[in-house]
Amino acid sequence: MSNSQNYAILSKQRFRISHQCQTSLGAIPSRDKIKIGVTVQIVQKQDQRTGNLTEGIVKRILTSSNAHPHGIKVELDNGKIGRVQNII
């Protein structure tokens, strides 16, 4: 099996796992549902593999589009940055 075939298989597996995580958590909130001052749960870049969530209050919305497959990127009031998975 070539490297490109291995890469294609791994990419499909990652997407499948990512998609399963998203569907098990429910729908990812769109930008229009996220407001400054709202309490949310985010997944930080370093926690993407584990799915560990961090709770905090939205200080800034960083993603300009209304939707993103992995969640809208925000900055919390404590300075942490991640993608919104849930609104509390």
Buried (B, 14 or more C-beta within 10 A) or exposed (E): EEEEEEEEEEEEEEEEEBEEBBEEBEEBBBBEBBEEEBEBBBBBEEEBEEEEBBEBBBBEBEBEEEEBEBBBBBBBEEEBBBBBBBEE
